[in-house]
């Protein structure tokens, strides 16, 4: 067990170095004295006996070193020695050490935090069985008005795909839904987001309920017994985690549903807001379930092993083309398209996340360059010491290693602080980034720690390698000559610092331009005209249960009573109903033809967004009437087949014509109906981040499918709209105590919610850019201060020979601004590339926006001039006599 003894000795040498060294010395001395005594006993004198003993015994120092190398880990001792040396060196410059550590902590912390989010959202596999085999399938439309586009799937098409294709293990569908969850106890009713899932959805995903069971094929039929699966969060929040809820009924929209299972805690597909699942077929009427035009379903499929996506794409597309030909009079797509499930989930945040990753990457690189510049300056001050050590036998590799240890210490301490920053920042990101998918999977784990450690080594290499090589490249003679002349460093080091500074400026300009483009885009969104009044407007949604409000007369009576009572409230200037207010989302479209044009066919796929509205709606939100008239009061109940169209629809389909009196034939299910155009109103945006689309309005109580029970009441007030929130809700409760309301927003809040994601990204990139600008200014100031110190003698001589102060000022400023100008030019090209990459997330802003480019360059140059001014003013105050006397 020799190795065990060596290990024990190595550990003892590591922690009890002094005592073990003393023991080794005593042992060597003992053997030497024994040899001397033996020589004395052989008749030699003392001096001769000692000399003979030393010849026999060998060099004691060499023997001691050999013994220590055998007993101890030399590499570890060398590392510890270098760390102690680096720590002592940094301790002598605490200001530099603190600044450098903080700079690296910010850079490493921000980068680690964004990596944590990007890994969880973009890279971590989905928590389903063999997630790489899961794909989403969409219908592929070629619209005459909107061009090519994806569309969700009709239930009939889904069933045909599942039954007639062979490239999948299985195929499932789900659609968004909503319920009023009521209770037989005293708990308040609430609106819950739900989803209708086909019976095999959970087996396709590879998910099993933690309590109870999934749906059965018999339950997934129109008219079957009502059953429901609870999400874990609803199970805990509403039912206290009591497993006895299984088999018991809960009331959804006044209907009784039996709880048959509870889903796992981690299951938040397709989003955490979905609180319960019901069978897919039960969310449709019998007619809707058999229709090809009810495009409301998301289709999930699992590929068979060994079958490629391209093969099944051809199979499904061929089948879809047959369906298209067999249903020429209906809005059926011509083919189908696929998308991997992970891409489908993260498509909206992928580009913003990559932009933020690039931003923090730039900031980290700028931090490294800044620290590198500071280390170059410090190495210049220590060049004499390093050169002398090299002349005395120190190898260049050893000297570089010692210099690198200093940067490694800075980055290691900065990395520890950065890890704390990243944990806090990651938690903040996950809680404040609205709409971030898979946010529940974000967390710091072993992979993040490994990434942080790798980042520490990488930044130490980036920040320390060039200064270390530069510091050890001078001969002792050159170092002594430069030192004797009072020169702060060689010309090559000055060039190196300017190159580093130019790269730093280029990265900063790129980041500033990116931030400027995003910020201007966000301002454009916030100031976008929705096409209606947005100040002092309150919106409240509610949905009337179909079982309780089963006739148009009951629905109309509720709406009429509510409108009348709300209009009588103090502070209400106008109140009206609409299915979805401006900015409230797409919420459905439909195809139509124009009967006055016999050549038009349904398969031309003219389509427009549809809304249902109260007669007072347009005047309440001050949407202008361009031609014709609004709905009359009596037309809200009678189905007189009137329609109002938007200005964009009129310009697209009736250019140069008077659309009044003409008709739109709309395909409501299997019974297309003609609607006479009675008015043209101004355009409104359905989403502030999207361009306006053609829109058609129908009377809200005229029995348009799927629009009769739910509504949004819009209230224009004379004061604070939120002050009327509670009074309006009380009016709803007075009419129906069991009816919950939801999405209580002012129009300004709707605008804010629509731009929350853009605001978040723009703010973050702007913060990173501002921090980078500060780092660049510090770097510029440091470089120029160093250069002024370096040229102190030269400047003193120039002034003594008659140089004017403005000439010295110009000399220093030009010297400092030259790398800034070069870096800015490179940064302009970088900004153009970044703008092109961000094109898809810019709104109303060109990727080459001249105002943004000129503003950012101007701001950077002003900052650079300010950073150069202090060293330049210090240079013009140099006293030649004092400098020459010092020399």
C-alpha positions in Angstrom: 0.0 0.0 0.0 2.8 2.4 -0.9 0.4 4.7 -2.7 -1.6 5.0 0.4 1.4 6.1 2.4 2.4 8.6 -0.3 -1.2 10.0 -0.2 -1.0 10.4 3.5 2.3 12.2 3.3 1.0 14.5 0.5 -2.0 15.4 2.7 0.3 16.0 5.7 2.6 18.2 3.6 -0.4 20.1 2.3 -1.9 21.0 5.7 1.1 20.6 8.1 3.8 21.8 5.9 6.0 23.5 8.5 6.0 20.6 11.0 6.6 18.0 8.3 9.4 20.1 6.8 11.0 20.4 10.2 10.7 16.6 10.7 12.3 16.0 7.3 15.2 18.4 8.2 15.7 16.6 11.5 15.8 13.2 9.8 18.3 14.4 7.2 20.4 16.0 9.9 20.3 12.8 12.0 21.6 10.6 9.1 24.3 13.2 8.3 25.5 13.2 11.9 25.5 9.4 12.0 27.7 9.4 8.9 30.0 12.0 10.5 30.2 10.0 13.7 31.1 6.8 11.7 33.8 8.7 9.8 35.2 10.0 13.2 35.3 6.5 14.5 37.4 5.6 11.5 40.1 8.1 12.7 39.2 11.2 10.6 39.2 14.7 11.9 36.0 16.7 12.3 36.3 18.8 9.1 37.5 15.8 7.1 34.8 13.6 8.6 32.0 16.2 7.7 33.4 16.6 4.1 33.5 12.8 3.6 30.0 12.5 5.1 28.6 15.1 2.7 30.3 13.4 -0.3 28.7 10.1 0.8 25.4 11.5 1.7 24.9 13.9 -1.2 23.6 17.5 -1.3 21.2 17.9 1.6 19.2 20.6 -0.1 18.8 18.5 -3.2 17.8 15.5 -1.1 15.3 17.6 0.8 13.7 18.8 -2.5 13.6 15.2 -3.8 11.9 14.0 -0.7 9.4 16.8 -0.7 8.6 16.2 -4.4 8.0 12.5 -3.5 5.8 13.3 -0.5 3.8 16.2 -1.9 1.7 17.4 -4.9 4.0 19.9 -6.5 1.5 21.1 -9.0 -1.0 22.0 -6.3 1.7 23.8 -4.3 2.6 25.8 -7.4 -1.0 26.7 -7.9 -1.4 27.7 -4.3 1.8 29.7 -4.5 0.6 31.5 -7.6 -2.8 32.2 -6.0 -1.2 33.7 -2.9 1.1 35.8 -5.2 -1.8 37.0 -7.3 -3.9 37.8 -4.2 -1.1 39.8 -2.6 -0.7 41.7 -5.9 -4.4 42.5 -6.1 -4.5 43.5 -2.5 -1.9 46.2 -3.2 -4.4 47.8 -5.7 -7.8 47.4 -4.0 -9.5 50.0 -6.2 -8.5 48.2 -9.4 -9.4 44.8 -7.9 -12.9 45.9 -6.8 -13.7 47.6 -10.1 -12.5 44.6 -12.1 -14.4 42.1 -10.0 -17.6 44.1 -10.1 -17.3 44.4 -13.9 -16.8 40.7 -14.3 -19.6 39.9 -11.8 -22.1 41.9 -13.8 -21.0 40.4 -17.1 -20.9 36.8 -15.9 -24.1 37.2 -13.8 -26.1 38.6 -16.7 -24.8 36.0 -19.2 -25.4 33.1 -16.8 -29.0 34.3 -16.1 -29.9 34.6 -19.8 -28.2 31.2 -20.5 -30.4 29.7 -17.8 -33.5 31.0 -19.4 -32.5 30.2 -23.0 -31.5 26.7 -22.0 -34.8 26.0 -20.2 -37.0 27.6 -22.9 -35.1 26.7 -26.2 -32.8 23.8 -25.5 -34.2 21.6 -22.7 -36.2 18.7 -24.1 -40.0 18.8 -23.5 -41.0 16.7 -20.5 -42.8 14.2 -22.7 -42.0 10.7 -23.8 -39.6 10.9 -26.8 -40.3 14.6 -27.4 -38.3 14.7 -30.7 -41.0 12.6 -32.3 -43.8 15.1 -31.5 -44.9 17.5 -34.2 -47.7 20.0 -34.6 -49.7 19.9 -37.8 -51.5 22.9 -39.4 -53.6 23.5 -42.4 -51.8 25.6 -45.0 -54.0 28.3 -46.6 -53.4 30.4 -49.6 -55.6 33.4 -48.9 -56.5 35.9 -51.5 -56.2 38.7 -48.9 -53.5 37.6 -46.5 -51.3 35.4 -48.7 -50.0 32.1 -47.5 -50.5 31.3 -43.8 -51.0 28.6 -41.2 -54.4 27.9 -39.7 -55.6 25.7 -36.9 -57.5 22.6 -38.0 -61.2 21.7 -38.2 -62.4 18.7 -36.3 -63.5 16.9 -39.5 -60.1 17.3 -41.1 -58.4 16.1 -37.9 -60.4 12.9 -37.8 -59.7 12.3 -41.5 -56.0 12.8 -40.9 -56.0 10.4 -37.9 -58.0 7.7 -39.7 -56.4 7.8 -43.1 -52.7 8.4 -42.6 -50.1 5.8 -41.6 -46.9 7.7 -40.8 -47.9 8.4 -37.2 -48.0 6.2 -34.0 -51.0 8.3 -33.0 -52.6 11.8 -33.5 -54.5 13.9 -31.0 -56.2 17.3 -30.9 -57.0 20.0 -28.4 -58.7 23.4 -28.5 -58.9 26.4 -26.1 -62.0 26.7 -24.1 -63.4 28.5 -21.1 -65.9 27.8 -18.3 -67.7 29.6 -15.5 -66.7 27.4 -12.5 -69.3 27.6 -9.9 -69.7 25.9 -6.5 -72.5 24.6 -4.4 -70.8 26.1 -1.4 -70.2 29.8 -0.7 -67.1 30.1 -2.9 -67.2 32.9 -5.5 -67.7 31.8 -9.2 -64.7 32.3 -11.4 -63.8 32.1 -15.1 -61.3 29.3 -15.7 -59.3 28.8 -18.8 -59.8 25.2 -20.1 -58.9 23.0 -23.0 -60.8 20.3 -24.8 -58.5 17.4 -25.5 -59.1 14.2 -27.5 -59.2 11.1 -25.4 -55.7 10.0 -26.6 -54.0 13.3 -26.1 -52.3 12.4 -22.9 -51.1 9.0 -24.2 -49.7 10.7 -27.3 -47.7 13.1 -25.1 -46.7 10.2 -22.7 -48.4 11.8 -19.7 -50.5 10.0 -17.1 -52.7 11.6 -14.4 -51.2 11.4 -10.9 -54.7 10.7 -9.6 -57.5 8.9 -11.3 -57.5 8.3 -15.1 -57.6 10.0 -18.5 -60.6 10.2 -20.8 -62.0 7.1 -22.5 -63.0 6.9 -26.2 -66.6 6.6 -25.1 -66.4 9.9 -23.2 -64.9 11.7 -26.2 -68.2 11.8 -28.1 -70.8 14.6 -28.6 -73.5 14.2 -26.0 -71.5 11.8 -23.8 -71.4 12.0 -20.0 -69.5 15.1 -18.8 -66.2 14.4 -17.2 -63.2 16.6 -16.4 -59.5 16.4 -15.6 -58.1 19.0 -13.1 -54.7 20.7 -13.3 -52.6 20.3 -10.2 -52.8 24.0 -9.5 -56.6 24.1 -9.6 -56.7 20.8 -7.6 -54.7 22.5 -4.8 -56.2 26.0 -5.0 -59.9 25.3 -5.4 -60.2 21.8 -3.8 -57.4 21.9 -1.2 -55.6 18.9 -2.7 -58.3 16.6 -1.3 -58.2 13.3 -3.3 -61.8 12.6 -2.5 -62.8 15.0 -5.2 -62.3 12.1 -7.6 -65.7 10.9 -8.8 -67.5 14.0 -7.4 -69.3 16.5 -9.6 -68.3 20.2 -10.1 -70.4 22.8 -12.0 -69.1 24.3 -15.2 -71.4 26.7 -16.9 -74.2 25.3 -14.8 -73.5 21.8 -16.1 -72.4 19.0 -13.8 -69.0 17.4 -14.7 -67.5 14.5 -12.9 -63.9 14.7 -11.9 -62.0 11.6 -13.2 -58.4 12.6 -12.7 -55.8 15.1 -11.7 -52.8 15.9 -13.9 -49.2 16.1 -12.7 -47.8 19.3 -11.1 -45.3 19.8 -13.9 -47.9 19.4 -16.7 -48.6 23.0 -17.8 -49.2 22.3 -21.5 -50.0 24.3 -23.6 -49.7 27.1 -21.0 -50.0 27.4 -17.2 -53.3 29.3 -17.4 -55.2 26.1 -18.5 -56.8 24.9 -15.4 -58.9 21.9 -16.5 -59.4 19.6 -19.4 -62.7 18.2 -20.9 -63.2 15.8 -23.8 -62.5 17.4 -27.1 -65.8 16.3 -28.8 -67.8 17.8 -26.0 -66.6 21.3 -26.8 -68.4 21.2 -30.2 -72.0 21.0 -31.2 -72.9 18.0 -33.4 -72.9 20.3 -36.5 -69.6 21.9 -35.6 -68.0 18.5 -34.9 -68.9 17.4 -38.5 -67.8 20.7 -40.1 -64.8 21.5 -42.3 -64.9 25.2 -41.5 -64.5 25.2 -37.7 -60.8 25.9 -37.6 -60.2 25.8 -33.9 -58.1 22.8 -33.1 -54.4 22.2 -32.6 -53.2 18.8 -33.8 -50.4 16.9 -32.1 -48.9 13.9 -33.7 -46.2 11.4 -32.8 -44.1 10.1 -35.7 -43.5 6.4 -36.1 -40.0 5.2 -35.5 -38.0 5.4 -38.7 -40.5 7.6 -40.5 -39.2 11.1 -41.4 -41.3 14.2 -41.2 -40.9 14.9 -44.9 -42.6 11.5 -45.8 -45.6 12.1 -43.5 -45.8 15.7 -44.8 -46.4 14.4 -48.3 -48.9 11.9 -47.0 -51.0 14.4 -45.0 -50.7 17.0 -47.7 -52.0 14.6 -50.4 -54.9 13.7 -48.2 -55.7 17.4 -47.5 -55.7 18.1 -51.2 -58.3 15.4 -51.7 -60.4 17.1 -48.9 -59.9 20.4 -50.6 -61.2 19.1 -53.9 -64.1 17.3 -52.2 -65.2 20.5 -50.4 -64.7 23.1 -53.0 -67.5 25.3 -51.6 -66.0 25.4 -48.1 -63.0 27.0 -46.6 -60.8 23.9 -46.7 -57.0 24.3 -47.0 -55.1 22.9 -49.9 -52.4 21.1 -47.9 -50.8 20.8 -44.5 -47.5 21.8 -42.8 -45.5 20.5 -39.9 -43.6 22.1 -37.1 -41.6 20.4 -34.3 -43.5 20.8 -31.1 -40.6 22.6 -29.3 -40.4 25.2 -32.1 -44.2 25.6 -32.0 -44.1 26.4 -28.2 -41.2 28.9 -28.3 -41.6 30.6 -31.7 -42.7 33.9 -30.2 -39.8 34.3 -27.8 -37.0 32.7 -29.8 -35.8 35.8 -31.6 -36.1 38.1 -28.5 -34.2 35.6 -26.4 -31.4 35.3 -29.0 -31.2 39.1 -29.2 -30.9 39.3 -25.4 -28.2 36.6 -25.4 -26.2 38.5 -28.0 -26.6 41.7 -25.9 -25.3 40.1 -22.7 -22.6 38.4 -24.8 -21.5 41.8 -26.1 -21.6 43.2 -22.6 -19.5 40.4 -21.3 -16.9 40.8 -24.1 -16.8 44.5 -23.4 -16.2 43.8 -19.7 -13.3 41.4 -20.6 -11.8 44.0 -22.9 -12.0 46.6 -20.1 -10.4 44.4 -17.6 -7.8 43.4 -20.2 -7.0 47.1 -20.7 -6.6 47.7 -17.0 -4.3 44.7 -16.8 -2.2 46.0 -19.7 -1.8 49.3 -17.8 -0.8 47.4 -14.6 1.6 45.2 -16.5 3.3 48.3 -17.8 4.0 49.5 -14.3 5.5 46.1 -13.4 7.5 45.5 -16.6 10.8 46.2 -14.8 10.1 43.6 -12.1 8.9 41.0 -14.6 11.9 41.6 -16.9 14.4 41.2 -14.0 12.7 38.0 -12.9 13.0 36.7 -16.5 16.7 37.7 -16.6 17.3 35.8 -13.3 16.0 32.6 -14.8 12.2 32.7 -14.6 10.7 31.0 -17.7 8.3 33.0 -19.8 5.7 30.3 -19.3 6.0 30.7 -15.6 5.7 34.5 -15.8 2.6 34.2 -18.1 1.1 31.7 -15.7 1.6 34.1 -12.8 0.1 37.0 -14.7 -2.9 34.8 -15.8 -3.5 33.8 -12.1 -4.3 37.4 -11.4 -7.0 37.5 -14.1 -8.2 34.1 -13.0 -8.6 35.4 -9.4 -10.6 38.4 -10.7 -12.9 36.3 -12.8 -13.3 33.6 -10.1 -14.4 36.0 -7.5 -16.5 37.9 -10.1 -18.0 34.5 -11.1 -19.1 33.8 -7.5 -20.7 37.2 -7.2 -22.1 36.7 -10.7 -23.7 33.4 -9.7 -25.6 35.1 -6.9 -26.6 37.9 -9.3 -27.8 35.3 -11.9 -29.9 33.4 -9.3 -31.7 36.7 -8.4 -31.9 37.9 -12.0 -33.3 34.5 -13.3 -36.0 34.5 -10.7 -36.9 38.1 -11.6 -36.9 37.3 -15.3 -39.2 34.2 -14.8 -41.7 36.2 -12.8 -41.8 39.4 -14.9 -41.5 38.2 -18.5 -45.1 37.9 -19.5 -45.9 35.1 -22.0 -42.5 33.3 -21.5 -43.2 29.7 -22.3 -41.9 26.9 -20.1 -41.2 29.4 -17.3 -41.8 26.7 -14.7 -38.8 24.8 -15.9 -36.4 27.7 -15.4 -33.9 27.1 -12.5 -30.2 27.0 -11.6 -28.9 23.4 -11.8 -25.7 21.5 -12.4 -25.5 22.4 -16.0 -25.8 26.1 -15.2 -23.0 25.7 -12.6 -20.8 24.0 -15.2 -21.6 26.8 -17.6 -20.6 29.4 -15.0 -17.3 27.7 -14.3 -16.6 27.5 -18.0 -17.5 31.2 -18.3 -15.0 32.0 -15.6 -12.2 30.2 -17.4 -13.1 31.7 -20.7 -13.3 35.3 -19.4 -10.0 34.8 -17.5 -8.4 33.7 -20.8 -9.9 36.6 -22.8 -9.1 39.2 -20.2 -5.7 37.9 -19.1 -3.9 36.3 -22.0 -3.0 39.3 -24.0 -1.8 41.4 -21.0 0.3 38.4 -19.8 2.0 37.9 -23.1 2.5 41.6 -23.5 4.0 42.0 -20.0 6.5 39.2 -20.5 7.8 40.1 -24.0 10.3 42.8 -23.0 14.0 42.2 -22.5 15.5 43.4 -19.2 17.6 46.0 -21.1 14.6 47.5 -22.8 12.6 47.5 -19.6 15.4 49.2 -17.7 15.9 51.8 -20.5 12.2 52.6 -20.7 12.1 52.8 -16.9 15.1 55.1 -16.7 13.4 57.5 -19.2 10.2 57.6 -17.3 8.3 56.0 -20.2 5.2 54.2 -19.1 5.3 51.4 -21.7 6.3 50.5 -25.2 4.6 51.7 -28.4 3.4 48.1 -29.0 1.5 48.1 -25.8 -0.1 51.5 -26.6 -1.2 50.1 -30.0 -2.5 47.0 -28.2 -4.6 49.1 -25.8 -6.0 51.2 -28.8 -6.9 48.0 -30.6 -8.7 46.7 -27.6 -10.5 50.0 -27.2 -11.6 50.1 -30.8 -13.1 46.6 -30.5 -14.8 47.7 -27.3 -16.3 50.7 -29.0 -17.4 48.6 -32.0 -19.3 46.2 -29.7 -20.8 49.1 -27.8 -22.0 50.9 -30.9 -23.6 47.6 -32.1 -25.4 47.2 -28.8 -26.5 50.8 -28.7 -28.0 50.6 -32.2 -29.8 47.4 -31.3 -31.2 49.0 -28.2 -32.2 52.1 -30.1 -34.1 50.1 -32.7 -36.0 48.1 -30.1 -36.8 51.2 -28.1 -38.0 53.1 -31.1 -40.1 50.1 -32.1 -41.6 50.0 -28.6 -42.4 53.7 -28.7 -44.1 53.2 -32.0 -46.2 50.5 -30.5 -47.2 52.5 -27.5 -48.2 55.5 -29.6 -50.0 53.4 -32.2 -53.5 54.5 -33.1 -55.9 51.7 -32.4 -58.5 53.5 -34.5 -60.7 54.5 -31.5 -60.6 56.5 -28.3 -58.4 54.8 -25.7 -58.5 57.2 -22.8 -61.1 56.8 -20.0 -62.5 53.5 -21.4 -63.1 50.5 -19.3 -63.7 47.0 -20.7 -65.2 44.0 -18.8 -65.8 40.5 -20.2 -68.4 38.0 -19.2 -69.9 34.9 -20.6 -73.5 33.7 -20.3 -73.9 29.9 -19.7 -75.7 28.5 -22.7 -77.8 26.1 -20.6 -79.2 28.9 -18.5 -79.4 31.5 -21.3 -80.7 29.1 -23.9 -82.7 31.5 -26.0 -81.8 34.7 -27.8 -84.5 36.5 -25.8 -82.9 35.6 -22.5 -79.5 36.7 -23.7 -80.9 39.9 -25.1 -82.8 40.7 -21.9 -79.6 40.3 -19.8 -77.6 42.5 -22.1 -80.3 45.1 -22.3 -80.8 45.3 -18.6 -77.1 45.5 -17.9 -76.5 48.3 -20.5 -79.4 50.3 -19.1 -78.2 50.1 -15.5 -74.6 50.8 -16.4 -75.6 53.8 -18.5 -77.4 55.2 -15.5 -74.2 55.1 -13.3 -72.7 58.4 -12.4 -69.7 59.2 -14.6 -70.7 57.0 -17.5 -70.7 58.8 -20.8 -71.4 55.8 -23.0 -71.7 52.1 -22.7 -72.0 49.4 -25.4 -71.3 45.8 -26.2 -68.8 44.1 -28.6 -67.5 40.6 -28.9 -63.8 41.7 -28.7 -62.7 45.3 -28.2 -59.8 46.8 -30.3 -56.5 45.5 -29.2 -58.2 42.5 -27.7 -56.9 39.9 -30.1 -57.8 38.2 -33.4 -60.7 36.1 -32.0 -61.8 34.6 -35.3 -62.2 35.2 -39.0 -64.3 33.8 -41.7 -64.4 33.5 -45.5 -66.9 35.2 -47.7 -67.8 35.9 -51.3 -69.6 38.8 -52.9 -72.8 37.7 -54.6 -72.7 40.7 -57.0 -69.7 39.1 -58.6 -70.8 35.7 -59.9 -67.3 34.8 -61.0 -66.1 34.8 -57.4 -65.9 31.3 -55.7 -65.6 30.4 -52.1 -62.3 28.7 -52.8 -60.8 32.1 -53.5 -60.6 32.3 -49.7 -61.6 35.9 -49.2 -61.5 36.3 -45.5 -61.9 39.0 -42.9 -62.0 39.2 -39.1 -65.5 39.3 -37.7 -66.9 41.1 -34.7 -70.4 41.4 -33.3 -71.3 44.8 -31.9 -74.1 46.8 -30.2 -75.5 49.8 -32.2 -73.9 52.2 -29.7 -70.5 50.6 -29.9 -69.1 52.7 -32.7 -70.2 56.0 -31.2 -69.1 54.9 -27.7 -65.5 54.3 -28.9 -65.7 57.1 -31.4 -65.0 54.9 -34.4 -65.7 57.2 -37.4 -68.6 56.4 -39.8 -67.2 56.9 -43.3 -70.2 56.0 -45.3 -73.8 54.7 -44.7 -75.2 54.2 -41.2 -74.7 52.3 -38.0 -77.0 49.5 -36.9 -80.5 50.7 -35.7 -81.7 49.7 -32.2 -84.3 47.3 -33.5 -81.7 45.5 -35.6 -79.9 44.1 -32.6 -82.6 41.5 -32.1 -83.9 40.9 -35.6 -81.7 38.9 -37.9 -82.1 41.3 -40.8 -78.8 40.3 -42.3 -77.0 43.6 -42.1 -73.3 44.1 -42.0 -70.9 47.0 -41.5 -67.5 46.7 -43.0 -64.2 48.4 -42.2 -62.5 50.9 -44.5 -59.8 48.4 -45.3 -62.3 45.7 -46.4 -64.0 48.4 -48.6 -60.8 49.4 -50.2 -59.7 45.8 -50.8 -62.9 44.4 -52.3 -64.8 47.5 -53.5 -62.1 49.8 -54.8 -63.7 52.6 -56.8 -67.2 51.3 -56.0 -69.9 52.2 -53.5 -70.2 49.1 -51.3 -73.5 50.2 -49.7 -76.3 47.9 -50.8 -74.0 45.2 -51.9 -73.7 41.9 -50.0 -71.3 39.5 -48.4 -72.1 35.8 -48.5 -70.7 34.4 -45.2 -70.2 30.7 -44.7 -71.8 30.1 -41.3 -71.5 26.4 -41.1 -73.2 24.6 -43.9 -75.6 27.5 -44.6 -74.0 30.5 -46.2 -76.1 33.6 -45.7 -76.2 37.0 -47.5 -75.6 40.2 -45.4 -76.3 43.6 -46.9 -73.6 46.2 -46.4 -75.2 49.2 -44.6 -72.1 51.1 -43.5 -68.3 51.6 -43.7 -66.4 52.5 -40.5 -62.8 53.4 -39.8 -60.2 50.7 -39.3 -59.3 49.4 -35.8 -56.3 47.3 -34.8 -57.0 43.8 -33.4 -53.5 43.7 -32.1 -51.2 46.7 -31.7 -48.2 44.6 -32.8 -49.9 43.6 -36.1 -51.0 45.6 -39.1 -54.7 46.2 -39.5 -56.9 43.6 -41.3 -60.2 43.8 -43.1 -63.0 43.5 -40.6 -66.8 43.0 -40.7 -69.3 43.7 -38.0 -72.6 42.0 -37.3 -75.3 42.9 -34.8 -74.4 41.3 -31.5 -77.8 39.8 -30.7 -78.7 38.6 -34.1 -77.8 35.0 -33.5 -74.4 34.8 -35.2 -72.9 31.5 -34.2 -70.6 31.4 -31.1 -71.2 35.1 -30.5 -74.5 35.1 -28.7 -73.5 34.4 -25.1 -70.2 36.1 -24.5 -69.6 39.8 -24.7 -67.4 42.7 -23.6 -69.0 45.7 -22.2 -67.1 48.9 -23.0 -67.7 51.9 -20.8 -66.5 55.4 -21.7 -66.3 57.5 -18.6 -65.8 61.2 -17.6 -63.1 60.3 -15.0 -60.9 57.5 -13.9 -62.3 54.4 -15.7 -61.1 52.0 -13.0 -63.3 53.8 -10.4 -66.3 52.4 -12.3 -64.9 48.8 -12.3 -66.6 47.8 -9.0 -69.9 49.5 -9.7 -70.2 47.8 -13.1 -69.4 44.4 -11.6 -72.0 45.0 -8.9 -74.6 45.6 -11.7 -73.6 42.2 -13.2 -73.9 40.5 -9.9 -77.3 42.1 -9.3 -78.6 40.6 -12.5 -76.9 37.2 -12.0 -75.0 36.5 -8.7 -73.4 33.4 -10.1 -72.0 35.1 -13.2 -68.3 35.8 -12.9 -66.6 38.6 -14.9 -63.0 38.6 -16.1 -60.4 40.6 -18.0 -61.3 43.9 -16.3 -59.0 46.3 -18.2 -58.9 49.9 -19.3 -58.0 50.4 -22.9 -54.6 51.8 -21.8 -54.0 48.6 -19.9 -54.9 46.5 -23.0 -52.3 48.6 -24.9 -49.7 48.0 -22.1 -50.4 44.2 -22.0 -50.1 44.0 -25.8 -46.6 45.7 -25.7 -45.4 44.1 -22.4 -43.1 41.7 -24.1 -41.6 44.3 -26.4 -41.2 46.7 -23.5 -39.4 44.0 -21.5 -36.9 43.2 -24.3 -36.3 46.8 -25.1 -35.7 47.8 -21.5 -33.3 44.9 -21.0 -31.3 45.6 -24.1 -31.3 49.3 -23.3 -30.0 48.6 -19.8 -27.2 46.3 -21.2 -26.3 49.0 -23.8 -26.2 51.8 -21.1 -23.9 49.6 -19.0 -21.7 48.9 -22.0 -21.5 52.6 -22.8 -20.4 53.3 -19.2 -17.8 50.5 -19.5 -16.6 51.9 -22.8 -16.3 55.4 -21.2 -14.3 54.0 -18.3 -12.1 52.2 -20.7 -11.5 55.2 -22.8 -10.7 57.4 -19.8 -8.3 54.8 -18.5 -6.5 54.4 -21.9 -6.2 58.2 -22.4 -5.0 58.8 -18.8 -2.4 56.1 -19.3 -1.3 57.6 -22.6 -1.0 61.1 -21.1 1.1 59.8 -18.3 3.2 57.9 -20.8 3.8 61.1 -22.8 4.3 63.4 -19.9 7.9 64.2 -20.8 7.2 64.6 -24.5 4.3 67.0 -23.7 6.5 69.0 -21.3 9.1 69.4 -23.9 6.6 70.5 -26.5 5.2 73.1 -24.2 8.7 74.3 -23.3 9.5 74.7 -27.0 6.4 76.9 -27.5 3.5 74.6 -28.2 0.2 76.2 -27.5 -2.3 74.7 -25.1 -5.0 74.1 -27.8 -2.4 72.3 -29.9 -1.7 69.9 -27.0 -5.4 69.6 -26.3 -6.0 68.7 -30.0 -3.1 66.2 -29.9 -4.5 64.4 -26.9 -8.1 64.4 -28.1 -7.2 63.1 -31.6 -5.0 60.4 -30.0 -7.9 59.3 -27.9 -10.7 59.7 -30.4 -8.9 57.9 -33.3 -9.7 54.4 -32.0 -13.2 55.6 -31.1 -13.9 56.6 -34.7 -12.5 53.4 -36.1 -14.5 51.4 -33.6 -17.6 53.4 -34.4 -17.3 52.6 -38.1 -17.0 48.9 -37.4 -19.9 49.2 -35.0 -22.1 50.8 -37.7 -21.7 47.7 -39.8 -22.4 45.5 -36.7 -25.6 47.6 -36.0 -26.8 47.0 -39.6 -26.3 43.3 -39.2 -28.1 43.3 -35.9 -30.9 45.3 -37.3 -31.4 42.8 -40.2 -31.5 39.9 -37.7 -34.1 41.7 -35.5 -36.3 42.7 -38.5 -39.1 40.3 -37.4 -39.4 41.9 -34.0 -39.3 45.6 -35.1 -42.5 47.5 -35.5 -42.7 50.7 -37.6 -38.9 51.0 -37.6 -36.5 50.3 -40.3 -33.5 48.1 -39.5 -31.4 50.9 -40.9 -33.3 53.8 -39.3 -31.0 56.8 -39.8 -32.3 58.6 -36.7 -31.4 55.7 -34.5 -28.0 55.3 -36.1 -27.1 59.0 -35.9 -28.5 59.4 -32.4 -26.5 56.4 -31.0 -23.3 57.4 -32.8 -23.7 61.0 -31.6 -24.3 59.9 -28.0 -21.3 57.6 -28.1 -19.0 60.4 -29.5 -20.2 62.9 -26.9 -19.4 60.3 -24.2 -16.0 59.6 -25.7 -15.2 63.4 -25.9 -16.2 63.7 -22.2 -14.1 60.7 -21.3 -11.1 62.2 -23.2 -11.6 65.7 -21.9 -10.2 65.1 -18.4 -6.9 63.6 -19.4 -6.5 66.2 -22.2 -7.1 69.1 -19.7 -4.6 67.5 -17.4 -2.1 67.4 -20.2 -2.4 71.1 -21.0 -1.7 71.9 -17.3 1.7 70.2 -17.3 4.5 72.4 -16.1 7.6 71.9 -18.3 10.0 72.8 -15.6 8.5 70.3 -13.1 8.6 67.6 -15.7 12.2 68.2 -16.7 13.3 68.4 -13.1 11.7 65.1 -12.4 13.4 63.7 -15.5 
